[in-house]
Amino acid sequence: MSPIIADIVKAILRSLNFQIMEKGCGLDMVFIIKRDGKHAEFYLRNLFLEIATVDRDQEPLRFDENLRDFDQFLAKTAGIVESKLNILFHLFGEEDMDAAIESIIKDAKRYERIRIWRFDKNDSEQKVR
């Protein structure tokens, strides 16, 4: 499952002129995404866990049995991938990061989970949930 999903995400981003470098492999793969002087790190582990489990934060993790139905798998995967990419599009689509974060917050109800770490030039850290 993971190589196919990673390849789909990579193909979508490349078709939109994002530069992508890979770091790690399997569940530990991270895409370093760059365009127009901005960059972001996209952690595929979180994406894979959200697709494969009922709740990625639940202990112990439980496989989402609904994924045995291929149509359910496709629907869940498409929805989660779309929501994650939408966040990237907000971040890269705005010149002003504060405006980008505001637009993400307005869409927050559409996302199951969102965590953005922002590092400004003065290295101060802000977390948006």
C-alpha positions in Angstrom: 0.0 0.0 0.0 2.6 2.6 1.0 4.7 2.6 -2.2 1.6 3.2 -4.3 0.3 6.0 -2.2 3.7 7.6 -1.9 4.0 7.5 -5.7 0.6 9.0 -6.2 1.3 11.9 -3.9 4.7 12.4 -5.5 3.1 12.4 -9.0 0.4 14.9 -8.0 3.0 17.3 -6.5 5.4 17.0 -9.5 2.5 17.7 -11.9 2.0 21.0 -10.1 5.7 21.9 -10.4 6.8 21.1 -6.9 10.4 19.8 -6.4 10.5 16.7 -4.2 13.3 15.0 -2.5 12.9 11.9 -0.5 14.4 11.2 2.9 14.1 7.8 4.6 12.1 4.8 3.3 8.9 2.9 4.0 6.9 4.3 6.9 9.8 6.7 7.8 9.8 8.4 4.4 9.6 12.2 4.3 9.1 14.3 1.2 11.0 17.5 1.3 8.8 19.7 -0.9 10.0 23.0 -2.5 8.6 25.6 -4.8 9.0 29.4 -5.1 11.6 29.7 -2.3 9.4 27.9 0.2 9.8 24.4 1.6 7.8 21.9 3.7 8.3 18.4 5.0 5.5 15.9 4.4 5.7 12.9 6.7 4.2 9.9 5.0 4.0 7.9 8.2 1.1 10.0 9.5 -0.7 9.7 6.1 -0.3 5.9 6.1 -1.4 5.5 9.7 -4.5 7.6 9.1 -5.4 5.5 6.1 -4.7 2.1 7.6 -6.0 2.5 11.1 -9.3 3.5 12.8 -7.5 6.1 14.8 -3.8 6.7 14.4 -3.4 7.8 18.0 -5.3 4.9 19.6 -3.3 2.4 21.6 -3.0 -0.3 20.5 -3.5 0.6 16.8 -6.4 -1.1 15.1 -6.5 -1.8 11.4 -9.5 -0.3 9.7 -11.4 -3.4 8.7 -13.5 -1.4 6.2 -10.4 -1.2 4.0 -10.9 -4.8 3.0 -13.6 -3.4 0.7 -11.5 -1.8 -2.2 -14.1 0.9 -2.8 -13.8 1.9 0.9 -10.0 1.9 0.7 -10.1 4.1 -2.4 -12.6 6.6 -0.9 -10.7 6.9 2.4 -7.3 7.2 0.8 -8.5 9.8 -1.7 -10.2 11.9 1.1 -7.2 11.8 3.4 -4.6 12.5 0.6 -6.8 15.4 -0.7 -7.0 17.0 2.8 -3.2 16.8 3.3 -2.4 18.2 -0.1 -5.0 21.0 0.4 -2.9 22.1 3.4 0.2 22.2 1.3 -1.6 24.2 -1.4 -2.6 26.8 1.1 1.0 27.0 2.4 2.5 27.4 -1.0 -0.3 29.4 -2.5 0.0 32.4 -0.3 2.9 34.9 -0.2 2.2 35.7 3.4 2.5 32.7 5.8 0.1 34.3 8.3 -2.6 34.5 5.5 -1.8 30.9 4.6 -2.3 29.7 8.2 -5.5 31.7 8.5 -6.9 30.0 5.3 -5.9 26.6 6.8 -7.7 27.4 10.0 -10.8 28.4 8.1 -10.8 24.9 6.5 -9.8 23.1 9.7 -13.2 21.4 10.1 -12.4 19.5 6.9 -9.3 17.9 8.3 -9.3 15.0 10.7 -5.9 16.2 12.1 -3.7 19.1 11.4 -0.3 20.0 12.9 1.9 22.6 11.4 5.2 23.6 12.8 6.3 27.0 11.7 9.9 28.3 12.0 10.4 32.0 11.4 13.6 33.6 10.4 14.3 34.4 14.0 13.9 30.7 14.8 10.9 31.3 17.0 8.5 28.4 16.9 4.7 28.5 16.5 2.4 25.5 16.5 -1.0 25.6 14.8 -3.5 22.8 15.5 
